[in-house]
Amino acid sequence: MKQVAIIGGGSAGVMFANRMRREFTPNQVGLTVIEKSDKHHYQPAYTLLVFDLDEPENIVKPTNELFYEDVKLVQDEATKINPKENTISTTKHGDIAYDYLVIATGAKLSLGEPEGMLEGLKKGENVHTFYTMDGALKLRDALKNCDGGTVVSTFCEMPIKCPAAPIKFILMAEDTIRNLGKRNKFKFVLTTPLPSAFSRHPYMEALNGIFESRGIETVANFAPGEVDHEKGVMKSYDGKEVNFDLLSITPPHEGADVIQNSDGVGDAAGWVTCDKYHMLNKYHDNIYGIGDATDFPTSKTASGARKQAKVLTERFKALLAGKEPKATYDGEIICPILTRDKRALFANFNYTKSLSPATESYLNWVLKVNMLRPLYWNMMLKGLL
């Protein structure tokens, strides 16, 4: 019997573990998931919380309720991977041995920069982030209490989880204020370190047109270097300034500490270095990466994790049968972008091409707002979709 250890019980780790359990009996493959958190958040709903489109109690479940029977959950923190010994060091359970390791440690917020951001977030008056549930609720209340001024949505650098999320926020904030009849009292601005609001065609052109038609300013090539919450000024590293009365900021992201503490597994930022098609670590032939933890050149989304979990399970089926794995991950992800009330645009693309038209529709809204969360809890995490 082969032992497969999975570090991380977020979307990627749960989807992969449950898919594997559906394919292999406990006598064939032992599955151990190491996850320190006892709660699992449906993170794609954070932006929905900001606009009262979902409730906090709907997006949190106990981690131990997510797995099929005979998937062993070790509620502990993985501190170091020891590839030469094929073990994982943990805080409370000592070393856990594996034949194969799948790293699904996700991405975490790095709050040390830009200068002043953390102070502004702690103050909680005019600087907020919706990349945590608590932050999303605070931003919801701040937007409701804002009676005019400049609302800015920014992200610091790539990669981040769901690069479309800062775009969703500014579009929905503008639409919300417009529907309240207060649009003339506000200015809306998106700053981005990229050359435009979105980097893939044809979604770039569609979103640029939406921004222009609704009077939302885009400040491109803007990498925040300083946030002054007292003066309401954000400065870029090259000296440009953007004023704000309410700032929604996406902090920089980095990989998990366990990756940075382990030699020959990831890069300096903590991303697991993998072949982008096979998900195999570039330095060890029994270590794989999946989900946000990896350095794949595509967006970090739950939709990507779902595709990767399916492909990696297929590769394990061949591998454990003594065959050459054929399944490959083509980089496909889907970014649902709420553009206004009852309308959404889905950006669906892979490593090489776009896969969906850049059109707003009510059906897309229904899928994102009403259907994706139930599908996530009941189908995706269980490996049924």
C-alpha positions in Angstrom: 0.0 0.0 0.0 1.3 3.4 -1.0 1.1 6.4 1.4 0.1 9.7 -0.1 0.5 12.7 2.2 -1.2 16.0 1.4 -0.2 19.2 3.1 -3.1 21.6 3.1 -6.9 21.2 3.6 -8.0 24.1 1.4 -9.9 23.7 -1.8 -7.1 21.9 -3.7 -6.2 19.5 -0.9 -9.8 18.5 -0.2 -10.7 18.1 -3.9 -7.6 16.0 -4.5 -8.0 13.8 -1.4 -11.6 13.0 -2.0 -11.0 12.3 -5.7 -8.3 9.9 -4.7 -10.5 8.2 -2.1 -13.1 7.6 -4.8 -10.6 6.0 -7.0 -8.6 3.9 -4.5 -9.6 1.8 -1.5 -7.9 2.3 1.8 -6.0 -1.0 1.2 -4.6 0.4 -2.0 -3.7 3.9 -1.0 -3.4 5.5 2.4 -4.4 9.2 2.3 -3.2 11.6 5.1 -4.1 15.3 5.0 -2.2 17.7 7.3 -4.1 20.9 8.0 -3.8 23.2 11.0 -7.1 25.1 10.6 -10.3 23.5 12.0 -12.4 25.7 9.7 -12.7 25.8 5.9 -13.8 29.0 4.1 -15.4 29.3 0.7 -13.2 32.2 -0.2 -14.8 33.1 -3.6 -17.8 34.4 -1.5 -15.8 37.1 0.2 -16.7 39.6 -2.5 -20.3 38.6 -2.3 -20.3 39.4 1.5 -19.2 43.0 0.7 -22.4 43.5 -1.3 -24.8 41.5 0.9 -25.1 38.7 -1.7 -24.2 36.0 0.8 -24.0 35.5 4.6 -21.0 34.5 6.7 -22.6 31.4 8.1 -23.0 30.0 4.5 -19.3 30.1 3.7 -17.6 28.3 6.7 -17.6 24.6 7.6 -15.6 22.5 9.9 -12.6 21.0 8.1 -13.2 17.6 9.5 -16.6 17.3 7.9 -15.2 17.7 4.3 -13.5 14.4 3.8 -14.7 11.0 2.9 -14.3 8.2 5.4 -10.8 6.7 5.5 -9.1 10.0 4.6 -7.0 10.7 7.7 -7.0 14.3 8.8 -4.1 15.4 11.0 -5.0 18.8 12.5 -1.4 20.1 12.9 1.0 22.5 11.2 3.6 21.1 8.8 6.8 22.9 9.5 9.3 21.3 7.1 9.5 18.9 4.2 12.4 16.5 4.3 12.6 15.1 0.7 15.7 12.9 1.4 13.9 11.1 4.2 10.4 11.3 2.6 9.0 12.8 5.7 7.1 15.9 6.8 7.9 17.5 10.2 4.9 18.7 12.2 4.5 20.8 15.3 2.6 18.1 17.4 2.7 14.8 15.6 6.4 14.5 14.9 7.5 13.3 11.4 4.9 11.8 9.0 6.3 9.5 6.3 5.1 9.4 2.7 5.7 7.6 -0.5 4.2 10.5 -2.5 3.7 14.0 -1.3 1.1 16.5 -2.7 1.6 20.1 -1.6 -1.6 22.1 -1.4 -0.6 24.8 1.0 -2.3 27.7 -0.8 -1.3 31.3 -0.8 -1.1 33.6 2.2 -1.3 37.4 2.6 2.0 39.2 3.1 1.3 42.2 5.2 4.7 43.6 5.6 4.4 45.9 2.6 3.6 48.3 1.2 4.6 50.7 3.9 1.7 51.9 6.0 -0.8 49.3 4.7 -0.9 47.2 7.9 -1.3 50.3 10.1 -4.2 51.4 7.9 -5.9 47.9 8.0 -5.5 47.8 11.8 -7.1 51.3 12.1 -9.9 50.0 10.0 -11.4 53.4 9.0 -10.5 54.1 5.3 -8.2 51.1 4.4 -9.7 47.7 4.1 -9.2 44.3 2.3 -11.8 41.7 1.4 -9.3 38.9 1.2 -10.4 37.8 4.7 -13.9 37.2 5.9 -13.6 39.8 8.7 -12.1 42.3 6.2 -14.9 41.7 3.8 -17.5 42.5 6.4 -15.7 45.6 7.5 -15.4 46.8 4.0 -19.2 46.2 3.5 -19.9 48.4 6.5 -17.5 51.1 5.4 -19.0 51.3 1.9 -22.5 51.6 3.3 -21.3 54.4 5.6 -19.5 56.3 2.8 -21.5 59.3 1.6 -19.1 60.5 -1.1 -15.5 60.8 -2.1 -13.0 58.7 -4.0 -13.2 54.9 -3.8 -10.1 53.1 -4.9 -9.5 49.4 -5.5 -5.9 48.3 -5.8 -3.7 45.3 -5.7 0.0 45.3 -5.0 1.7 42.7 -7.3 1.1 39.4 -9.0 0.5 36.6 -8.3 -2.6 37.0 -6.1 -5.6 34.8 -5.5 -8.3 35.6 -8.1 -6.8 38.5 -10.0 -10.3 39.5 -11.1 -11.5 40.2 -7.5 -10.3 43.8 -7.3 -12.1 44.4 -10.6 -15.3 42.9 -9.2 -15.2 45.1 -6.2 -14.8 48.4 -8.0 -17.5 47.5 -10.6 -20.0 46.4 -8.0 -19.2 49.4 -5.7 -19.8 51.8 -8.6 -23.1 50.0 -9.5 -24.2 49.9 -5.9 -23.7 53.7 -5.5 -25.3 54.4 -8.9 -28.4 52.4 -7.9 -28.6 54.4 -4.6 -28.7 57.6 -6.7 -25.4 59.0 -5.3 -23.1 58.5 -8.3 -22.4 62.2 -8.7 -20.9 62.3 -5.2 -18.3 59.7 -5.9 -15.2 58.9 -8.0 -14.1 55.3 -8.6 -10.6 54.3 -9.4 -8.8 51.0 -10.1 -5.1 50.9 -9.8 -3.2 47.9 -11.2 0.5 47.0 -11.5 -0.4 45.5 -14.9 -0.6 47.5 -18.2 -4.5 47.3 -18.1 -7.3 46.2 -15.9 -7.2 42.6 -17.3 -4.4 40.9 -19.2 -6.2 38.4 -21.4 -8.0 39.0 -24.7 -10.9 39.5 -25.3 -11.8 40.2 -21.7 -9.3 43.1 -21.5 -11.1 45.0 -24.3 -14.6 44.2 -22.8 -13.6 45.4 -19.3 -11.8 48.5 -20.6 -15.1 49.4 -22.4 -17.1 48.8 -19.3 -14.8 51.0 -17.2 -14.9 53.8 -19.8 -18.7 53.7 -20.2 -19.2 54.0 -16.5 -16.6 56.6 -15.7 -14.3 54.3 -13.7 -10.7 55.5 -13.9 -7.9 53.0 -14.4 -4.4 53.8 -13.3 -2.1 51.2 -15.0 1.5 50.3 -14.1 0.9 51.4 -10.5 2.7 49.3 -7.9 1.8 50.6 -4.4 4.8 51.4 -2.3 3.2 53.4 0.5 -0.3 53.8 2.0 -0.9 56.9 4.2 -4.3 56.3 5.8 -4.2 59.6 7.7 -3.7 61.7 4.5 -5.7 59.3 2.3 -2.8 59.0 -0.2 -1.3 55.9 -1.9 2.0 56.3 -3.5 3.6 54.0 -6.1 7.3 53.0 -6.1 8.0 55.4 -8.9 6.4 58.4 -7.2 2.8 58.5 -8.6 0.1 59.3 -6.1 -3.6 58.4 -5.9 -5.9 60.0 -3.3 -8.6 58.0 -1.6 -11.4 58.3 0.9 -12.0 54.6 0.9 -9.3 52.1 -0.2 -9.8 48.4 -0.9 -6.4 46.9 -1.1 -5.2 43.4 -2.1 -2.0 42.8 -0.2 0.9 40.9 -1.8 0.7 37.1 -1.6 3.4 34.5 -0.9 3.7 30.8 -0.4 3.5 29.0 2.9 6.3 29.0 5.5 6.7 25.3 5.2 7.8 25.7 1.6 10.3 28.5 2.5 11.7 26.3 5.3 12.2 23.3 3.1 15.3 23.0 0.8 14.7 22.1 -2.8 11.0 22.3 -2.9 10.0 25.9 -3.9 11.4 29.3 -4.7 12.3 32.3 -2.5 8.7 33.4 -2.3 7.4 30.0 -1.1 5.8 28.9 -4.4 6.2 25.2 -5.2 8.3 24.9 -8.4 6.5 22.4 -10.7 6.1 21.4 -14.3 3.1 23.3 -15.3 1.6 20.4 -17.3 2.4 17.5 -15.0 2.3 19.2 -11.6 5.5 17.3 -10.7 8.0 19.1 -8.6 11.1 20.0 -10.6 13.5 18.6 -8.1 11.8 15.5 -6.7 10.0 12.7 -8.6 7.6 11.9 -5.8 6.5 15.4 -4.9 3.6 17.3 -6.6 2.1 20.7 -6.3 -1.5 21.7 -6.7 -3.7 24.8 -6.4 -2.6 28.2 -5.2 0.7 26.8 -3.7 2.3 26.4 -7.1 4.2 28.6 -9.5 1.9 27.7 -12.5 1.7 30.7 -14.9 -2.1 31.0 -14.6 -4.5 32.5 -12.1 -4.9 31.1 -8.6 -8.5 30.1 -8.4 -10.7 27.3 -7.0 -11.7 26.5 -10.6 -8.0 25.9 -11.4 -7.6 23.7 -8.3 -10.6 21.6 -9.4 -9.2 21.0 -12.8 -5.8 20.2 -11.4 -7.2 17.7 -8.8 -8.9 15.8 -11.6 -5.8 15.7 -13.7 -3.5 14.7 -10.9 -5.8 11.9 -9.8 -5.7 10.6 -13.4 -1.9 10.7 -13.3 -1.8 8.8 -10.0 -4.2 6.1 -11.4 -1.7 5.5 -14.2 1.4 5.9 -12.0 0.2 3.4 -9.3 -0.8 0.9 -12.1 2.8 1.0 -13.4 1.9 2.9 -16.5 3.1 6.2 -18.0 0.7 9.0 -17.0 -0.9 10.7 -20.0 -3.2 13.3 -18.4 -1.9 16.9 -18.4 -3.1 20.2 -17.0 -3.6 22.8 -19.7 -3.8 25.8 -17.4 -7.6 26.2 -17.6 -9.3 28.5 -15.1 -12.6 30.4 -14.9 -12.8 33.9 -13.4 -16.4 35.0 -12.8 -16.5 38.8 -12.8 -19.6 40.5 -11.4 -19.9 43.6 -13.5 -23.2 45.1 -12.2 -26.4 44.0 -10.5 -27.7 40.8 -12.2 -24.9 40.7 -14.7 -21.5 38.9 -14.8 -18.8 38.1 -17.2 -16.9 34.8 -17.2 -13.3 34.9 -18.3 -12.4 31.3 -19.2 -8.9 30.6 -20.6 -5.9 28.3 -20.4 -2.2 28.6 -21.0 -2.6 29.4 -24.7 -6.0 30.7 -25.6 -9.3 32.1 -24.4 -12.2 29.7 -24.2 -15.3 31.9 -23.7 -16.8 35.0 -25.1 -16.4 38.3 -23.2 -20.1 38.9 -22.6 -22.1 40.0 -19.6 -25.2 37.9 -18.9 -27.8 37.2 -16.2 -27.1 33.5 -16.5 -23.5 34.1 -15.5 -24.8 36.1 -12.5 -27.1 33.2 -11.4 -24.2 30.7 -11.7 -21.8 32.8 -9.6 -24.2 34.2 -7.0 -26.7 31.4 -6.5 -25.2 28.1 -7.8 -21.4 28.0 -7.3 -21.4 27.9 -3.5 -23.8 24.9 -3.3 -21.9 23.2 -6.1 -18.6 23.8 -4.2 -19.8 22.3 -1.0 -21.8 19.4 -2.4 -20.0 18.5 -5.6 -16.6 20.0 -6.2 -15.1 19.3 -2.8 -16.4 15.7 -3.0 -14.7 15.1 -6.3 -18.1 14.7 -8.1 -17.6 17.6 -10.5 
